[in-house]
Amino acid sequence: MTTSAYLTGLVGSGIGPSLSPELHQREADRHGLRLLYRTLDIDVLGGGPESVGELIRAARTLGFDGLNITHPCKQLVIEHLDELAPEAAALGAVNTVVFRDGRTIGHNTDVTGFAQSFSRGLPGAAADRVVQLGAGGAGAAVAHALLALGVDRLTVADRDPARASGLADALNRRFGGRRATTATRAGLPGALADADGLVHATPTGMAAHPGLPLPARLLHPGLWVAEVVYRPLDTELLLAARDLGCRTLDGGGMAVFQAADAFRLFTGREPHPERMLDDLAALVAPACEDAPHA
């Protein structure tokens, strides 16, 4: 029996293939809730990433209960919000906005989402030295999660060196010491040669941004490789890593666990992450059958 109704959605670029609507709506069904989840694709609506403020204001006016925020708006959205939860403020990135009593409150569930996925998918993985590609909104969340998980030294690389340096500085202020540093493109081969793991946190590999984020020759069997992209689950990076015998972690777990945490914020109900993982597997199975990655 339906007890409540919620209006939610996702703001970002190229989000047509997103499985967030299905994940949230299937979980709502298990709770007997009516939940409508809309995709607000800035590529379709026009206006570019800077239009995120207009979308937030429109959603509040239309009675939305919450929004998920994805690339490239996780940092741009902050100036349009009334309040930030502590985790989002520390990261400088928001992936979930909750509308409460006329106010907009920014949260970040990417941190807990990645941490839970990593612990579940790569148990016992060595993590003394880790290289991360990407210092944007998702990258900030993943980097904070990695240091919280105990990574001793994190090397951040980004096509914008200033953004990488800014993230490393923020990490060192929060966690102390000099556990975070940066690498230029020229320094990436050396950093990876000595690394235990590689985390990829850029849009490269998404359905709308195919390709590899770095030359495959830089991978080696001693690396574990973790991905934040989940559509497709088997990105070109993960396929190349598996060919070398690397342990890998796809982006599906992070997508599910961050969605579960966002669902809790939207509805106040306790989600079922394991059942949501089953939902994800069922949703990606037809795509795997239609377009095998082999």
ZIMO-V452701 format. One record per residue. N is the residue number from 1. RES is the residue in three letters. PSI is psi in whole degrees, 0 to 359 (999 if undefined). OMEGA is omega in degrees with one decimal (999 if undefined). Layout:
n;res;psi;omega
N;RES;PSI;OMEGA
N;RES;PSI;OMEGA
//
This chain:
n;res;psi;omega
1;MET;132;-179.4
2;THR;129;-178.6
3;THR;336;-178.2
4;SER;164;178.5
5;ALA;143;-177.4
6;TYR;143;175.6
7;LEU;117;-175.5
8;THR;178;180.0
9;GLY;183;-178.4
10;LEU;131;176.5
11;VAL;130;177.5
12;GLY;188;-178.0
13;SER;134;177.2
14;GLY;40;-172.3
15;ILE;11;178.8
16;GLY;318;-179.3
17;PRO;0;-175.2
18;SER;141;176.2
19;LEU;3;180.0
20;SER;316;179.4
21;PRO;313;-178.7
22;GLU;319;-179.4
23;LEU;314;-178.6
24;HIS;318;-177.1
25;GLN;323;177.5
26;ARG;321;178.5
27;GLU;322;177.3
28;ALA;320;178.7
29;ASP;321;-179.9
30;ARG;335;-179.7
31;HIS;2;-177.6
32;GLY;30;-179.1
33;LEU;150;167.8
34;ARG;118;-180.0
35;LEU;122;177.0
36;LEU;126;-176.0
37;TYR;115;-176.2
38;ARG;147;171.8
39;THR;128;178.9
40;LEU;87;-173.9
41;ASP;117;-177.6
42;ILE;337;176.2
43;ASP;327;-179.5
44;VAL;318;-176.1
45;LEU;336;-177.5
46;GLY;167;178.3
47;GLY;341;177.7
48;GLY;180;-178.1
49;PRO;329;-178.1
50;GLU;347;179.9
51;SER;0;-176.7
52;VAL;327;178.1
53;GLY;318;178.5
54;GLU;320;-179.7
55;LEU;322;177.2
56;ILE;314;-178.9
57;ARG;320;179.1
58;ALA;318;-179.8
59;ALA;320;178.3
60;ARG;317;-179.7
61;THR;323;-176.3
62;LEU;357;175.7
63;GLY;22;175.5
64;PHE;147;174.7
65;ASP;334;-179.9
66;GLY;163;177.9
67;LEU;142;164.2
68;ASN;147;-178.3
69;ILE;130;178.9
70;THR;186;-177.6
71;HIS;133;5.1
72;PRO;36;-168.7
73;CYS;2;-171.7
74;LYS;332;178.1
75;GLN;324;-179.2
76;LEU;331;-175.1
77;VAL;338;-170.2
78;ILE;317;-176.2
79;GLU;349;-178.2
80;HIS;8;-177.0
81;LEU;156;-179.8
82;ASP;333;-171.7
83;GLU;150;175.4
84;LEU;135;170.3
85;ALA;155;-175.3
86;PRO;317;-178.4
87;GLU;316;179.2
88;ALA;321;178.8
89;ALA;319;-179.9
90;ALA;324;-178.2
91;LEU;330;-172.1
92;GLY;31;179.9
93;ALA;143;-177.5
94;VAL;132;174.3
95;ASN;358;179.4
96;THR;128;177.2
97;VAL;129;178.0
98;VAL;134;176.7
99;PHE;118;-178.6
100;ARG;123;174.4
101;ASP;41;177.0
102;GLY;3;-179.9
103;ARG;153;178.2
104;THR;125;-175.6
105;ILE;124;-178.5
106;GLY;135;178.3
107;HIS;168;171.7
108;ASN;111;177.6
109;THR;0;176.6
110;ASP;324;-178.2
111;VAL;304;-179.8
112;THR;327;179.2
113;GLY;313;179.3
114;PHE;318;-178.0
115;ALA;316;179.4
116;GLN;320;179.7
117;SER;317;-179.4
118;PHE;313;-179.2
119;SER;325;-178.8
120;ARG;321;-171.1
121;GLY;338;-180.0
122;LEU;56;-178.6
123;PRO;136;177.0
124;GLY;6;-178.8
125;ALA;135;175.6
126;ALA;140;-175.9
127;ALA;40;176.1
128;ASP;313;-179.2
129;ARG;122;-178.7
130;VAL;139;174.7
131;VAL;135;177.3
132;GLN;131;174.0
133;LEU;120;178.2
134;GLY;126;-179.1
135;ALA;23;177.3
136;GLY;207;-177.2
137;GLY;311;178.1
138;ALA;321;-179.8
139;GLY;320;178.6
140;ALA;316;-179.5
141;ALA;314;-178.4
142;VAL;318;-179.0
143;ALA;316;177.0
144;HIS;320;178.4
145;ALA;319;-178.2
146;LEU;316;179.1
147;LEU;324;176.9
148;ALA;330;178.9
149;LEU;349;175.1
150;GLY;8;176.4
151;VAL;130;-175.3
152;ASP;319;-179.0
153;ARG;120;-179.4
154;LEU;125;177.7
155;THR;120;-175.4
156;VAL;131;175.9
157;ALA;139;179.9
158;ASP;152;179.0
159;ARG;341;173.8
160;ASP;99;-176.3
161;PRO;326;179.9
162;ALA;323;179.3
163;ARG;320;176.9
164;ALA;317;179.5
165;SER;319;178.9
166;GLY;319;179.2
167;LEU;316;179.6
168;ALA;318;179.0
169;ASP;317;179.3
170;ALA;320;178.7
171;LEU;316;-178.9
172;ASN;327;176.1
173;ARG;321;-176.4
174;ARG;319;-172.7
175;PHE;350;177.9
176;GLY;162;178.8
177;GLY;201;178.1
178;ARG;51;-176.6
179;ARG;339;179.6
180;ALA;135;176.8
181;THR;182;-177.8
182;THR;163;175.3
183;ALA;140;172.7
184;THR;173;176.2
185;ARG;321;-179.6
186;ALA;330;-178.2
187;GLY;354;-176.4
188;LEU;317;179.7
189;PRO;317;179.5
190;GLY;319;179.5
191;ALA;319;-178.4
192;LEU;327;-178.7
193;ALA;328;-178.1
194;ASP;3;-171.8
195;ALA;152;171.7
196;ASP;327;-175.3
197;GLY;161;177.9
198;LEU;129;175.0
199;VAL;128;179.5
200;HIS;121;-176.7
201;ALA;49;172.5
202;THR;170;179.6
203;PRO;349;-178.5
204;THR;131;-177.4
205;GLY;342;174.0
206;MET;162;179.5
207;ALA;323;-179.0
208;ALA;351;-178.0
209;HIS;64;-175.3
210;PRO;160;175.6
211;GLY;183;177.7
212;LEU;141;179.8
213;PRO;351;179.3
214;LEU;161;178.7
215;PRO;134;-178.3
216;ALA;335;-178.6
217;ARG;344;179.5
218;LEU;347;177.2
219;LEU;153;175.6
220;HIS;158;-173.2
221;PRO;340;-179.5
222;GLY;353;-179.1
223;LEU;144;155.9
224;TRP;150;-175.4
225;VAL;123;179.8
226;ALA;142;-174.1
227;GLU;145;172.0
228;VAL;339;177.0
229;VAL;136;179.1
230;TYR;358;-179.7
231;ARG;88;13.4
232;PRO;161;175.4
233;LEU;319;179.0
234;ASP;87;177.7
235;THR;166;177.7
236;GLU;325;178.1
237;LEU;313;-178.8
238;LEU;322;178.3
239;LEU;318;179.0
240;ALA;320;180.0
241;ALA;317;-179.9
242;ARG;325;177.8
243;ASP;332;178.9
244;LEU;354;-178.9
245;GLY;15;179.0
246;CYS;147;165.8
247;ARG;140;-177.1
248;THR;156;176.3
249;LEU;117;179.2
250;ASP;173;-176.3
251;GLY;0;-176.2
252;GLY;318;-179.0
253;GLY;316;177.9
254;MET;318;179.7
255;ALA;318;-178.0
256;VAL;312;-175.9
257;PHE;324;176.1
258;GLN;325;177.6
259;ALA;320;178.6
260;ALA;317;179.3
261;ASP;323;177.1
262;ALA;320;178.0
263;PHE;318;177.7
264;ARG;318;179.4
265;LEU;320;-178.3
266;PHE;318;-167.4
267;THR;341;-173.8
268;GLY;3;179.9
269;ARG;150;178.6
270;GLU;118;-176.0
271;PRO;171;178.0
272;HIS;84;-174.2
273;PRO;321;-178.1
274;GLU;322;178.0
275;ARG;329;175.5
276;MET;327;173.9
277;LEU;321;175.5
278;ASP;321;177.2
279;ASP;314;-179.3
280;LEU;315;-180.0
281;ALA;319;179.6
282;ALA;324;-177.3
283;LEU;326;-178.7
284;VAL;343;-177.7
285;ALA;314;179.2
286;PRO;322;179.1
287;ALA;322;178.2
288;CYS;323;-179.6
289;GLU;323;-177.7
290;ASP;327;-175.8
291;ALA;76;-175.9
292;PRO;142;-179.5
293;HIS;65;-179.4
294;ALA;999;999
//
